[in-house]
Amino acid sequence: MSEPTWLPYPPCASSICMSSECCGLGKYETIWPGLLGKTAEEARAVILKGNPHVGVVVVPKGGGTTDDFCCNRVWVFVDENNRVRRVPKVG
């Protein structure tokens, strides 16, 4: 498989993919269930190691996001203690 052709986030890039699995091209991680409860900083490091083609955007409790799908972005939702509260995934 070839390398992704999208630029670092932002801007949003989705190419022809509309699922996180497609964005990984079969060789990069696209979901990180083991990060629940980790700090935002720990999550960022693990995500970028598993997929260097994404930008990590930390979303505080009560914070909002956009509805667009991006192959080069991972939302990391954290609680009031800066701990991951939802499974991060590409999109």
BELFEN-V53078 format. One record per run of one state. SS is the DSSP state (a for helix, b for strand, c for the rest). FROM is the first residue (numbers start at 0). LEN is the number of residues. If there is no record, write none. Layout:
BEGIN
SS_FROM_LEN ; SS_FROM_LEN
END
This chain:
BEGIN
c_0_19 ; a_19_4 ; c_23_7 ; b_30_2 ; a_32_3 ; c_35_3 ; b_38_1 ; a_39_11 ; c_50_4 ; b_54_5 ; c_59_13 ; b_72_6 ; c_78_4 ; b_82_2 ; c_84_3 ; b_87_3 ; c_90_1
END
